[in-house]
Amino acid sequence: MSVNVGAYQSIHQELLSKNVQLIAVSKTKPNTDIIELYELGHRAFGENYVQELIDKADQLPKDIQWHFIGHLQSNKVKYISPFVHLIHGVDSEKLLQEINKQAIKQDRIIDCLLQVHIATEETKFGFDGPALHEFLTSGRVKDYSNIRIRGLMGMASFSEDQTLLSKEFTTLKSYFENAKKAFSNGQFDTLSMGMSGDYQLAIQLGSTMVRIGSLLFGARNYSK
């Protein structure tokens, strides 16, 4: 058994008490690991790669909620649009347009999070603060009839500097509170921030959803 069941149960109880949702990041992990968590009652899994997600969705139970948490290219949206539960990394309006187009074709509403760039690394994607504010106050949100923007997502710097991480999470939380003002339907309710190394700090600073992989599944093997 390669799933750390004890860690899962402990984290699950911790998050349940704080009303925070756990996304089990299963990228590169075999279906047997996912089934092991599934049989413990878990349903929300996060994947980074489109082809891997398609394969797993085809082979695994249909009541799994698949979260796409990686960088999504516009030309790949059509492959996951029929079934994806939540797209975390909507980092541009161009991508939003394509998701809406594919959602219309599928005759469904696709839930999305807008990704905000809060880290020091340039390699991470997302709207910056001014671009996010401009988009949300422009009124263009209503142009996307088949998208429901549920909140924001961000990735902190890859660092052990708690002061830096606190600053980045606090920044994202403030963006989230300001962005809420653009939505009156009460469905803008998700702040996805925090991973295996920093999720407890993220929760302290307002996260409602965390993405945890290595604490549950162990280190990843990227050689496959």
QUILIN-V536289 format. One record per pair of residues at least 4 apart in sequence whose C-alpha atoms are under 7 Angstrom apart, sorted by the first residue. I is the first residue (numbers start at 1). J is the second residue. D is the distance in whole Angstrom. If there is no record, write none. Layout:
{{I:J:D} {I:J:D}}
This chain:
{{2:33:7} {2:217:6} {3:33:6} {3:216:6} {3:217:5} {4:8:6} {4:216:5} {4:217:6} {5:9:6} {6:10:6} {7:11:6} {7:215:7} {7:216:6} {8:12:6} {8:216:6} {9:13:6} {10:14:6} {11:15:6} {12:16:6} {13:17:6} {14:18:7} {15:19:6} {15:20:5} {15:21:7} {16:20:6} {20:208:5} {20:209:5} {21:208:6} {21:209:5} {21:210:6} {22:209:6} {22:210:5} {22:211:6} {23:44:5} {23:45:5} {23:46:6} {23:210:6} {23:211:5} {23:212:6} {24:44:6} {24:45:5} {24:46:6} {24:211:6} {24:212:5} {24:213:6} {25:45:6} {25:46:4} {25:47:6} {25:211:6} {25:212:5} {25:213:4} {26:34:7} {26:45:6} {26:46:6} {26:47:6} {26:213:6} {27:46:7} {27:47:5} {27:48:6} {28:220:7} {28:221:7} {28:222:7} {29:33:7} {30:34:7} {31:35:6} {31:56:7} {32:36:6} {33:37:7} {34:38:6} {35:39:6} {36:40:7} {37:41:7} {37:42:6} {38:42:5} {38:43:6} {43:64:5} {43:65:6} {44:64:6} {44:65:5} {44:66:6} {45:65:6} {45:66:5} {45:67:6} {46:66:6} {46:67:5} {46:68:6} {46:69:6} {47:53:6} {47:67:6} {47:68:5} {47:69:6} {47:70:7} {48:68:6} {48:69:5} {48:70:4} {49:53:6} {49:70:7} {50:54:6} {51:55:6} {52:56:6} {53:57:6} {54:58:6} {54:80:7} {55:59:6} {56:60:6} {65:85:5} {66:84:5} {66:85:5} {66:86:7} {67:84:6} {67:85:6} {67:86:5} {67:87:6} {68:86:6} {68:87:5} {68:88:6} {69:87:6} {69:88:5} {69:89:6} {70:89:6} {71:89:6} {72:76:7} {72:89:7} {73:77:7} {74:95:6} {74:98:6} {77:81:6} {77:99:6} {78:102:6} {80:84:6} {81:102:6} {81:103:6} {82:106:6} {85:111:7} {86:110:7} {86:111:5} {86:112:5} {87:111:7} {87:112:5} {87:113:6} {88:112:6} {88:113:5} {88:114:7} {88:115:7} {88:153:6} {89:113:6} {89:114:6} {89:115:5} {89:153:7} {90:95:6} {90:96:7} {90:112:7} {90:113:6} {90:114:5} {90:115:5} {91:114:6} {91:115:5} {91:116:7} {91:125:6} {91:126:4} {91:127:6} {92:96:7} {92:126:7} {92:127:7} {93:97:6} {94:98:7} {95:99:6} {96:100:6} {97:101:6} {98:102:6} {99:103:6} {100:104:6} {100:144:6} {100:146:5} {100:147:6} {101:105:7} {102:106:6} {103:107:6} {103:108:5} {103:109:6} {103:110:6} {103:146:6} {104:108:6} {104:146:6} {108:146:7} {109:146:5} {109:147:5} {109:148:7} {110:146:6} {110:147:5} {110:148:6} {111:147:6} {111:148:5} {111:149:6} {111:150:6} {112:147:7} {112:148:6} {112:149:5} {112:150:6} {113:149:6} {113:150:6} {113:151:5} {113:152:5} {113:153:6} {114:151:6} {114:152:5} {114:153:6} {115:126:5} {115:127:6} {115:152:6} {115:153:5} {115:154:6} {116:126:4} {116:127:5} {116:128:6} {116:152:7} {116:153:6} {116:154:5} {117:124:7} {117:125:6} {117:126:4} {117:127:6} {117:128:6} {117:154:6} {118:154:7} {118:155:7} {118:156:6} {118:168:6} {118:172:7} {119:155:7} {119:156:5} {119:157:5} {119:168:7} {120:157:6} {121:157:6} {127:131:6} {127:132:6} {128:132:6} {129:133:6} {130:134:6} {131:135:6} {132:136:6} {133:137:6} {134:138:6} {135:140:7} {136:141:7} {136:179:7} {136:182:6} {137:182:7} {149:188:7} {150:187:6} {150:188:4} {150:189:6} {150:190:6} {151:188:5} {151:189:6} {151:190:5} {151:191:6} {152:176:6} {152:190:6} {152:191:5} {152:192:6} {153:191:6} {153:192:5} {153:193:6} {154:192:7} {154:193:5} {155:193:6} {156:165:6} {156:168:6} {157:165:7} {161:165:6} {162:166:6} {163:167:6} {164:168:6} {165:169:6} {166:170:6} {167:171:6} {168:172:6} {169:173:6} {169:202:6} {169:205:6} {170:174:6} {170:205:6} {171:175:6} {172:176:6} {173:177:6} {173:206:6} {174:178:6} {175:179:6} {176:180:6} {180:188:6} {183:188:7} {190:208:6} {190:209:7} {191:207:5} {191:208:5} {191:209:6} {192:207:6} {192:208:6} {192:209:5} {192:210:6} {193:202:6} {193:207:6} {193:209:6} {193:210:6} {194:198:5} {194:199:4} {194:202:5} {194:210:5} {194:211:6} {195:199:5} {195:210:6} {195:211:5} {195:212:5} {196:212:5} {196:213:6} {196:214:6} {196:215:6} {198:202:6} {199:203:6} {199:210:6} {200:204:6} {201:205:6} {202:206:6} {202:207:5} {203:207:5} {203:208:7} {213:217:6} {214:218:4} {214:219:5}}
